[in-house]
Amino acid sequence: MPDWSRRDLLRASGVAAVAVPMSTLVAGAPVGAASSSEAALRPEELAAFGTGAVVFHVRDAARGEVAILQGADEVVVRDPQLVARVMRAAQSAQAG
């Protein structure tokens, strides 16, 4: 059995677990809901991220705390609105 790090486990399980809720989240977003700072990324911004996957993990829903993982990097942010949208999308994906 291979040695799995916490990051490997999150990457393997998180991508599958978040795939449906994220598509629900994006599809369910109301038109005009994003502010100018939340607008879609421009091609040059996307190019700066490279080709690797970006995974996020809701660490503490009550506090709105999310861990964002890309490659070997991890950053933890507080965004209660994002967490609320993701949790609602996950709940609707489970119900549907």
N, CA, C and O of each residue as an XYZ file, in Angstrom:
384
protein
N       0.857     -1.177      0.000
C       0.000      0.000      0.000
C       0.898      1.233      0.000
O       1.849      1.310      0.778
N       0.599      2.198     -0.871
C       1.451      3.384     -0.930
C       1.258      4.271      0.295
O       0.208      4.254      0.937
N       2.296      5.047      0.603
C       2.182      6.029      1.684
C       1.437      7.242      1.144
O       1.867      7.854      0.166
N       0.333      7.588      1.772
C      -0.484      8.717      1.327
C      -0.339      9.853      2.325
O      -0.441      9.649      3.535
N      -0.102     11.038      1.811
C      -0.086     12.217      2.669
C      -1.506     12.747      2.790
O      -2.394     12.342      2.040
N      -1.713     13.635      3.718
C      -3.033     14.260      3.870
C      -3.422     14.967      2.587
O      -4.580     14.917      2.172
N      -2.467     15.620      1.962
C      -2.718     16.338      0.704
C      -3.111     15.369     -0.407
O      -4.031     15.657     -1.172
N      -2.436     14.231     -0.510
C      -2.785     13.228     -1.512
C      -4.215     12.740     -1.310
O      -4.977     12.592     -2.265
N      -4.558     12.497     -0.062
C      -5.894     12.028      0.252
C      -6.950     13.079     -0.100
O      -7.985     12.760     -0.686
N      -6.678     14.333      0.262
C      -7.611     15.405     -0.075
C      -7.756     15.540     -1.581
O      -8.859     15.709     -2.101
N      -6.630     15.464     -2.273
C      -6.654     15.602     -3.719
C      -7.483     14.493     -4.343
O      -8.318     14.753     -5.210
N      -7.263     13.269     -3.914
C      -7.956     12.125     -4.494
C      -9.440     12.131     -4.173
O     -10.265     11.884     -5.052
N      -9.788     12.410     -2.925
C     -11.194     12.366     -2.532
C     -11.903     13.680     -2.785
O     -13.087     13.694     -3.122
N     -11.197     14.776     -2.627
C     -11.822     16.089     -2.771
C     -12.274     16.399     -4.172
O     -13.343     16.978     -4.364
N     -11.480     16.025     -5.159
C     -11.849     16.314     -6.543
C     -13.132     15.593     -6.897
O     -14.028     16.186     -7.499
N     -13.238     14.323     -6.532
C     -14.448     13.564     -6.835
C     -15.633     14.083     -6.044
O     -16.738     14.184     -6.577
N     -15.416     14.415     -4.776
C     -16.513     14.854     -3.917
C     -17.018     16.241     -4.288
O     -18.195     16.543     -4.092
N     -16.144     17.087     -4.819
C     -16.522     18.460     -5.111
C     -16.989     18.634     -6.542
O     -17.605     19.653     -6.852
N     -16.723     17.686     -7.431
C     -17.021     17.852     -8.841
C     -18.498     18.172     -9.085
O     -18.800     19.131     -9.796
N     -19.400     17.415     -8.529
C     -20.817     17.677     -8.750
C     -21.280     18.941     -8.042
O     -21.938     19.768     -8.673
N     -20.970     19.134     -6.758
C     -21.412     20.363     -6.110
C     -20.875     21.627     -6.788
O     -21.589     22.626     -6.868
N     -19.635     21.602     -7.276
C     -19.103     22.795     -7.923
C     -19.846     23.089     -9.214
O     -20.090     24.254     -9.527
N     -20.216     22.046     -9.982
C     -20.960     22.301    -11.207
C     -22.341     22.850    -10.868
O     -22.864     23.701    -11.586
N     -22.924     22.375     -9.794
C     -24.205     22.906     -9.346
C     -24.054     24.348     -8.898
O     -24.906     25.188     -9.189
N     -22.971     24.633     -8.192
C     -22.719     25.981     -7.700
C     -22.590     26.966     -8.847
O     -23.192     28.040     -8.820
N     -21.805     26.603     -9.858
C     -21.592     27.500    -10.992
C     -22.873     27.651    -11.784
O     -23.236     28.766    -12.159
N     -23.566     26.555    -12.048
C     -24.791     26.610    -12.839
C     -25.893     27.377    -12.108
O     -26.737     28.011    -12.742
N     -25.885     27.320    -10.769
C     -26.938     27.956    -10.001
C     -26.663     29.398     -9.626
O     -27.496     30.036     -8.982
N     -25.512     29.926    -10.015
C     -25.174     31.300     -9.651
C     -26.049     32.273    -10.418
O     -26.144     32.170    -11.641
N     -26.687     33.208     -9.744
C     -27.530     34.163    -10.436
C     -26.706     35.108    -11.307
O     -25.589     35.486    -10.954
N     -27.277     35.480    -12.448
C     -26.616     36.415    -13.356
C     -26.437     37.748    -12.656
O     -27.360     38.244    -12.010
N     -25.259     38.326    -12.780
C     -24.987     39.619    -12.173
C     -24.646     39.544    -10.701
O     -24.505     40.577    -10.046
N     -24.510     38.329    -10.163
C     -24.233     38.190     -8.738
C     -22.780     38.519     -8.403
O     -22.476     38.908     -7.275
N     -21.894     38.367     -9.366
C     -20.476     38.597     -9.093
C     -20.144     40.079     -9.195
O     -20.616     40.781    -10.089
N     -19.324     40.532     -8.259
C     -18.838     41.900     -8.347
C     -17.696     41.933     -9.338
O     -17.294     40.884     -9.842
N     -17.162     43.108     -9.632
C     -16.082     43.209    -10.600
C     -14.855     42.426    -10.145
O     -14.112     41.910    -10.981
N     -14.627     42.327     -8.826
C     -13.480     41.558     -8.343
C     -13.727     40.057     -8.435
O     -12.778     39.278     -8.343
N     -14.982     39.629     -8.614
C     -15.315     38.214     -8.719
C     -15.630     37.806    -10.148
O     -16.108     36.696    -10.381
N     -15.369     38.688    -11.110
C     -15.654     38.371    -12.497
C     -14.779     37.204    -12.944
O     -13.786     36.874    -12.295
N     -15.160     36.584    -14.058
C     -14.386     35.465    -14.592
C     -12.938     35.877    -14.824
O     -12.650     37.030    -15.144
N     -12.045     34.930    -14.659
C     -10.618     35.207    -14.859
C     -10.325     35.433    -16.333
O     -10.893     34.776    -17.205
N      -9.440     36.363    -16.589
C      -8.986     36.628    -17.956
C      -7.995     35.533    -18.351
O      -7.404     34.902    -17.475
N      -7.801     35.294    -19.653
C      -6.873     34.243    -20.104
C      -5.475     34.374    -19.507
O      -4.864     33.363    -19.161
N      -4.954     35.589    -19.378
C      -3.611     35.747    -18.816
C      -3.573     35.401    -17.327
O      -2.548     34.944    -16.823
N      -4.681     35.615    -16.627
C      -4.746     35.211    -15.219
C      -4.780     33.686    -15.105
O      -4.107     33.105    -14.253
N      -5.562     33.049    -15.962
C      -5.627     31.593    -15.960
C      -4.273     30.980    -16.282
O      -3.891     29.977    -15.678
N      -3.545     31.563    -17.220
C      -2.229     31.050    -17.615
C      -1.258     31.085    -16.442
O      -0.378     30.229    -16.345
N      -1.403     32.057    -15.556
C      -0.501     32.175    -14.402
C      -0.660     31.011    -13.427
O       0.257     30.730    -12.655
N      -1.803     30.333    -13.448
C      -2.044     29.217    -12.537
C      -1.450     27.906    -13.026
O      -1.329     26.962    -12.245
N      -1.081     27.823    -14.285
C      -0.557     26.575    -14.823
C      -1.682     25.610    -15.131
O      -2.843     26.003    -15.247
N      -1.327     24.341    -15.261
C      -2.320     23.352    -15.682
C      -2.802     22.447    -14.555
O      -3.703     21.637    -14.771
N      -2.234     22.561    -13.371
C      -2.621     21.695    -12.264
C      -3.996     22.023    -11.714
O      -4.515     23.126    -11.886
N      -4.558     21.050    -11.060
C      -5.877     21.223    -10.447
C      -5.787     22.110     -9.208
O      -4.761     22.156     -8.528
N      -6.871     22.802     -8.935
C      -7.010     23.571     -7.700
C      -8.137     22.901     -6.913
O      -9.248     22.744     -7.419
N      -7.847     22.515     -5.689
C      -8.812     21.812     -4.844
C      -9.028     22.642     -3.594
O      -8.079     23.192     -3.035
N     -10.266     22.734     -3.157
C     -10.471     23.369     -1.862
C     -11.284     22.469     -0.965
O     -12.102     21.660     -1.401
N     -11.015     22.653      0.304
C     -11.586     21.807      1.342
C     -12.183     22.722      2.413
O     -11.482     23.558      2.983
N     -13.475     22.560      2.682
C     -14.113     23.344      3.738
C     -13.637     22.774      5.067
O     -14.034     21.677      5.462
N     -12.792     23.519      5.744
C     -12.209     23.069      7.016
C     -13.163     23.284      8.175
O     -13.274     22.437      9.062
N     -13.850     24.415      8.167
C     -14.760     24.752      9.266
C     -15.891     25.590      8.679
O     -15.747     26.798      8.489
N     -17.011     24.943      8.397
C     -18.133     25.625      7.758
C     -18.693     26.744      8.634
O     -19.067     27.800      8.122
N     -18.754     26.530      9.924
C     -19.303     27.543     10.830
C     -18.480     28.831     10.804
O     -19.027     29.926     10.933
N     -17.173     28.693     10.638
C     -16.286     29.869     10.590
C     -16.062     30.360      9.168
O     -15.454     31.414      8.978
N     -16.537     29.624      8.155
C     -16.329     30.005      6.768
C     -14.891     29.807      6.333
O     -14.378     30.574      5.518
N     -14.238     28.794      6.861
C     -12.814     28.572      6.618
C     -12.605     27.510      5.539
O     -13.140     26.404      5.621
N     -11.813     27.873      4.523
C     -11.546     27.001      3.387
C     -10.040     26.875      3.181
O      -9.316     27.869      3.230
N      -9.574     25.652      2.950
C      -8.177     25.421      2.557
C      -8.162     25.256      1.048
O      -8.919     24.455      0.499
N      -7.305     26.010      0.377
C      -7.176     25.936     -1.076
C      -5.815     25.326     -1.380
O      -4.785     25.827     -0.931
N      -5.822     24.231     -2.153
C      -4.595     23.497     -2.463
C      -4.336     23.563     -3.963
O      -5.227     23.300     -4.770
N      -3.112     23.914     -4.325
C      -2.675     23.881     -5.720
C      -1.237     23.399     -5.738
O      -0.356     24.027     -5.151
N      -1.003     22.286     -6.412
C       0.324     21.698     -6.399
C       0.717     21.372     -4.963
O      -0.017     20.683     -4.255
N       1.870     21.864     -4.539
C       2.346     21.622     -3.169
C       1.986     22.763     -2.230
O       2.388     22.758     -1.066
N       1.235     23.737     -2.723
C       0.904     24.921     -1.920
C      -0.490     24.817     -1.317
O      -1.404     24.242     -1.909
N      -0.628     25.387     -0.127
C      -1.915     25.450      0.563
C      -2.062     26.815      1.197
O      -1.131     27.332      1.815
N      -3.246     27.396      1.039
C      -3.550     28.645      1.710
C      -4.931     28.488      2.353
O      -5.825     27.876      1.769
N      -5.099     29.034      3.537
C      -6.370     28.962      4.247
C      -6.977     30.360      4.268
O      -6.322     31.329      4.651
N      -8.234     30.449      3.851
C      -8.934     31.731      3.822
C     -10.267     31.600      4.537
O     -10.801     30.504      4.703
N     -10.795     32.755      4.959
C     -12.154     32.809      5.520
C     -13.045     33.497      4.512
O     -12.819     34.657      4.168
N     -14.057     32.794      4.035
C     -15.012     33.352      3.086
C     -16.371     32.709      3.364
O     -16.757     31.753      2.692
N     -17.096     33.237      4.359
C     -18.371     32.624      4.751
C     -19.389     32.547      3.612
O     -20.177     31.604      3.559
N     -19.385     33.513      2.708
C     -20.337     33.471      1.595
C     -20.026     32.328      0.637
O     -20.936     31.630      0.189
N     -18.759     32.134      0.323
C     -18.362     31.027     -0.537
C     -18.718     29.692      0.117
O     -19.270     28.804     -0.532
N     -18.402     29.559      1.395
C     -18.694     28.311      2.109
C     -20.194     28.052      2.099
O     -20.615     26.914      1.894
N     -20.998     29.064      2.312
C     -22.458     28.894      2.308
C     -22.938     28.420      0.936
O     -23.782     27.528      0.852
N     -22.407     29.010     -0.139
C     -22.801     28.600     -1.490
C     -22.390     27.159     -1.762
O     -23.168     26.391     -2.329
N     -21.187     26.788     -1.368
C     -20.703     25.430     -1.605
C     -21.512     24.421     -0.796
O     -21.903     23.378     -1.320
N     -21.763     24.722      0.466
C     -22.508     23.786      1.311
C     -23.940     23.602      0.790
O     -24.465     22.488      0.793
N     -24.568     24.697      0.341
C     -25.925     24.578     -0.232
C     -25.891     23.748     -1.516
O     -26.779     22.929     -1.750
N     -24.869     23.958     -2.346
C     -24.747     23.188     -3.583
C     -24.524     21.713     -3.271
O     -25.102     20.845     -3.925
N     -23.694     21.425     -2.281
C     -23.441     20.036     -1.895
C     -24.717     19.381     -1.380
O     -24.993     18.219     -1.676
N     -25.493     20.140     -0.606
C     -26.745     19.606     -0.061
C     -27.726     19.312     -1.195
O     -28.386     18.274     -1.186
N     -27.826     20.218     -2.173
C     -28.758     19.987     -3.276
C     -28.285     18.848     -4.166
O     -29.113     18.141     -4.741
N     -26.966     18.647     -4.297
C     -26.441     17.527     -5.083
C     -26.764     16.200     -4.402
O     -27.060     15.213     -5.075
N     -26.711     16.171     -3.071
C     -27.027     14.945     -2.333
C     -28.512     14.630     -2.432
O     -28.898     13.463     -2.498
N     -29.345     15.663     -2.442
C     -30.789     15.467     -2.483
C     -31.262     15.063     -3.881
O     -32.287     14.398     -4.032
N     -30.507     15.471     -4.893
C     -30.957     15.247     -6.266
C     -30.401     14.033     -6.845
O     -30.689     13.712     -7.998
